[in-house]
Amino acid sequence: MTMALALAGCGAGDRAGERDGTKQAPRVAEMGADGGGRPSAFARCATCHQTAPGRNGVGPSLAGVYGAPAGHEATYAYSKALRHSGLVWDAETLDAYLADPRGVVPGTKMAFAGVRSAEERAAIVAYLQTL
């Protein structure tokens, strides 16, 4: 039950209001921060990911992810697809993956539909560079 609740939060956060047109992408300057320089856009990531080294949640720790090869966290059981993807997490790769995880790595375990806003993805990638 806990796993289902955690995964339920992973996919819907960016999609609210799309059907009725009420959702507007916030400007980076308006997104604010929720402590430690984290952009508010990172809240949907924090549902499944930790930022402390070696502390995994439903997903792997994101500490040291920027510049690392996909599947680098030794204590997390990645999908075979991600482990063998050959990706290195730089700004371009992270942006593409955050926009469409299953499109970039078919077979990934990441149960997340993606972040549509380019500004929100940029804020998340900038934050990941600091971890």
BALOBA-1460 file (C-alpha; in Angstrom, 3 decimals):
// residues 131
<rec num="1" residu="m" x="0.000" y="0.000" z="0.000"/>
<rec num="2" residu="t" x="2.820" y="2.441" z="0.874"/>
<rec num="3" residu="m" x="4.561" y="1.712" z="-2.444"/>
<rec num="4" residu="a" x="1.338" y="2.398" z="-4.353"/>
<rec num="5" residu="l" x="0.883" y="5.720" z="-2.579"/>
<rec num="6" residu="a" x="4.460" y="6.761" z="-3.250"/>
<rec num="7" residu="l" x="4.199" y="5.879" z="-6.925"/>
<rec num="8" residu="a" x="0.855" y="7.632" z="-7.223"/>
<rec num="9" residu="g" x="2.599" y="10.874" z="-6.299"/>
<rec num="10" residu="c" x="5.306" y="10.390" z="-8.915"/>
<rec num="11" residu="g" x="3.214" y="10.770" z="-12.045"/>
<rec num="12" residu="a" x="0.472" y="13.277" z="-11.433"/>
<rec num="13" residu="g" x="2.237" y="16.328" z="-10.032"/>
<rec num="14" residu="d" x="3.035" y="17.943" z="-13.377"/>
<rec num="15" residu="r" x="-0.251" y="17.141" z="-15.064"/>
<rec num="16" residu="a" x="-2.784" y="18.910" z="-12.819"/>
<rec num="17" residu="g" x="-4.882" y="21.438" z="-14.693"/>
<rec num="18" residu="e" x="-3.782" y="20.400" z="-18.197"/>
<rec num="19" residu="r" x="-7.227" y="19.185" z="-19.245"/>
<rec num="20" residu="d" x="-9.028" y="22.374" z="-18.326"/>
<rec num="21" residu="g" x="-6.210" y="24.733" z="-19.299"/>
<rec num="22" residu="t" x="-5.807" y="26.242" z="-15.810"/>
<rec num="23" residu="k" x="-2.208" y="25.139" z="-15.306"/>
<rec num="24" residu="q" x="0.467" y="27.577" z="-16.358"/>
<rec num="25" residu="a" x="4.166" y="26.878" z="-16.183"/>
<rec num="26" residu="p" x="5.751" y="29.064" z="-13.493"/>
<rec num="27" residu="r" x="8.704" y="31.236" z="-14.349"/>
<rec num="28" residu="v" x="11.917" y="30.076" z="-12.676"/>
<rec num="29" residu="a" x="12.040" y="33.260" z="-10.583"/>
<rec num="30" residu="e" x="8.531" y="32.527" z="-9.253"/>
<rec num="31" residu="m" x="9.158" y="28.891" z="-8.378"/>
<rec num="32" residu="g" x="10.778" y="29.693" z="-5.062"/>
<rec num="33" residu="a" x="12.911" y="27.343" z="-3.049"/>
<rec num="34" residu="d" x="12.047" y="24.935" z="-0.288"/>
<rec num="35" residu="g" x="15.292" y="25.061" z="1.663"/>
<rec num="36" residu="g" x="18.875" y="24.403" z="0.704"/>
<rec num="37" residu="g" x="18.374" y="26.119" z="-2.643"/>
<rec num="38" residu="r" x="16.002" y="23.422" z="-3.848"/>
<rec num="39" residu="p" x="13.588" y="24.725" z="-6.463"/>
<rec num="40" residu="s" x="9.933" y="24.052" z="-5.731"/>
<rec num="41" residu="a" x="9.839" y="22.067" z="-8.990"/>
<rec num="42" residu="f" x="12.021" y="19.465" z="-7.241"/>
<rec num="43" residu="a" x="9.144" y="18.560" z="-4.896"/>
<rec num="44" residu="r" x="7.846" y="15.999" z="-7.391"/>
<rec num="45" residu="c" x="11.314" y="14.394" z="-7.511"/>
<rec num="46" residu="a" x="11.578" y="14.316" z="-3.708"/>
<rec num="47" residu="t" x="8.473" y="12.120" z="-3.595"/>
<rec num="48" residu="c" x="10.645" y="9.205" z="-4.729"/>
<rec num="49" residu="h" x="14.282" y="10.362" z="-4.465"/>
<rec num="50" residu="q" x="16.577" y="11.352" z="-1.598"/>
<rec num="51" residu="t" x="19.500" y="13.764" z="-1.974"/>
<rec num="52" residu="a" x="21.760" y="12.363" z="0.738"/>
<rec num="53" residu="p" x="24.489" y="10.046" z="-0.572"/>
<rec num="54" residu="g" x="23.536" y="6.368" z="-0.366"/>
<rec num="55" residu="r" x="19.988" y="7.083" z="0.907"/>
<rec num="56" residu="n" x="17.573" y="5.606" z="-1.559"/>
<rec num="57" residu="g" x="13.820" y="5.959" z="-1.581"/>
<rec num="58" residu="v" x="11.539" y="4.394" z="-4.152"/>
<rec num="59" residu="g" x="14.173" y="5.690" z="-6.572"/>
<rec num="60" residu="p" x="17.932" y="6.026" z="-6.129"/>
<rec num="61" residu="s" x="19.685" y="8.815" z="-4.255"/>
<rec num="62" residu="l" x="20.360" y="11.751" z="-6.555"/>
<rec num="63" residu="a" x="23.557" y="12.760" z="-4.746"/>
<rec num="64" residu="g" x="26.365" y="13.021" z="-7.271"/>
<rec num="65" residu="v" x="24.084" y="12.226" z="-10.197"/>
<rec num="66" residu="y" x="25.264" y="15.126" z="-12.378"/>
<rec num="67" residu="g" x="28.171" y="13.918" z="-14.510"/>
<rec num="68" residu="a" x="27.757" y="10.301" z="-13.407"/>
<rec num="69" residu="p" x="26.882" y="7.368" z="-15.644"/>
<rec num="70" residu="a" x="23.304" y="6.075" z="-15.431"/>
<rec num="71" residu="g" x="23.058" y="3.368" z="-12.798"/>
<rec num="72" residu="h" x="25.945" y="4.739" z="-10.726"/>
<rec num="73" residu="e" x="24.378" y="4.382" z="-7.238"/>
<rec num="74" residu="a" x="25.798" y="1.051" z="-6.058"/>
<rec num="75" residu="t" x="23.095" y="0.489" z="-3.429"/>
<rec num="76" residu="y" x="20.101" y="0.776" z="-5.787"/>
<rec num="77" residu="a" x="18.594" y="-1.964" z="-7.980"/>
<rec num="78" residu="y" x="18.212" y="-0.187" z="-11.335"/>
<rec num="79" residu="s" x="16.367" y="-1.637" z="-14.280"/>
<rec num="80" residu="k" x="18.513" y="-3.511" z="-16.767"/>
<rec num="81" residu="a" x="17.475" y="-0.947" z="-19.386"/>
<rec num="82" residu="l" x="18.888" y="1.969" z="-17.386"/>
<rec num="83" residu="r" x="22.046" y="0.148" z="-16.303"/>
<rec num="84" residu="h" x="22.848" y="-0.679" z="-19.932"/>
<rec num="85" residu="s" x="21.701" y="2.636" z="-21.442"/>
<rec num="86" residu="g" x="25.201" y="4.109" z="-21.716"/>
<rec num="87" residu="l" x="23.850" y="7.491" z="-20.601"/>
<rec num="88" residu="v" x="25.874" y="10.023" z="-18.649"/>
<rec num="89" residu="w" x="23.782" y="12.499" z="-16.662"/>
<rec num="90" residu="d" x="24.699" y="15.883" z="-18.102"/>
<rec num="91" residu="a" x="22.369" y="18.857" z="-18.653"/>
<rec num="92" residu="e" x="21.118" y="17.647" z="-22.037"/>
<rec num="93" residu="t" x="20.553" y="14.038" z="-20.978"/>
<rec num="94" residu="l" x="18.863" y="14.990" z="-17.705"/>
<rec num="95" residu="d" x="16.600" y="17.459" z="-19.499"/>
<rec num="96" residu="a" x="15.515" y="14.837" z="-22.029"/>
<rec num="97" residu="y" x="15.020" y="12.157" z="-19.350"/>
<rec num="98" residu="l" x="13.040" y="14.457" z="-17.080"/>
<rec num="99" residu="a" x="10.795" y="15.374" z="-20.021"/>
<rec num="100" residu="d" x="10.084" y="11.740" z="-20.993"/>
<rec num="101" residu="p" x="11.802" y="9.039" z="-18.919"/>
<rec num="102" residu="r" x="10.224" y="6.073" z="-20.715"/>
<rec num="103" residu="g" x="10.845" y="7.636" z="-24.128"/>
<rec num="104" residu="v" x="14.561" y="8.120" z="-23.400"/>
<rec num="105" residu="v" x="15.047" y="4.760" z="-21.659"/>
<rec num="106" residu="p" x="12.340" y="2.271" z="-22.655"/>
<rec num="107" residu="g" x="12.065" y="-0.263" z="-19.851"/>
<rec num="108" residu="t" x="13.069" y="2.119" z="-17.060"/>
<rec num="109" residu="k" x="11.518" y="1.496" z="-13.643"/>
<rec num="110" residu="m" x="10.864" y="5.212" z="-13.191"/>
<rec num="111" residu="a" x="7.083" y="5.516" z="-12.919"/>
<rec num="112" residu="f" x="6.868" y="9.196" z="-13.792"/>
<rec num="113" residu="a" x="5.207" y="10.812" z="-16.788"/>
<rec num="114" residu="g" x="7.732" y="13.650" z="-17.071"/>
<rec num="115" residu="v" x="8.047" y="17.386" z="-16.468"/>
<rec num="116" residu="r" x="6.529" y="19.344" z="-19.366"/>
<rec num="117" residu="s" x="7.869" y="22.780" z="-18.424"/>
<rec num="118" residu="a" x="11.337" y="23.475" z="-19.833"/>
<rec num="119" residu="e" x="11.853" y="26.113" z="-17.124"/>
<rec num="120" residu="e" x="11.046" y="23.652" z="-14.353"/>
<rec num="121" residu="r" x="13.358" y="21.030" z="-15.890"/>
<rec num="122" residu="a" x="16.145" y="23.629" z="-16.091"/>
<rec num="123" residu="a" x="15.658" y="24.501" z="-12.413"/>
<rec num="124" residu="i" x="15.769" y="20.819" z="-11.441"/>
<rec num="125" residu="v" x="18.908" y="20.170" z="-13.535"/>
<rec num="126" residu="a" x="20.624" y="23.240" z="-12.036"/>
<rec num="127" residu="y" x="19.828" y="21.925" z="-8.565"/>
<rec num="128" residu="l" x="21.084" y="18.421" z="-9.395"/>
<rec num="129" residu="q" x="24.447" y="19.970" z="-10.357"/>
<rec num="130" residu="t" x="24.827" y="21.131" z="-6.737"/>
<rec num="131" residu="l" x="24.335" y="17.717" z="-5.151"/>
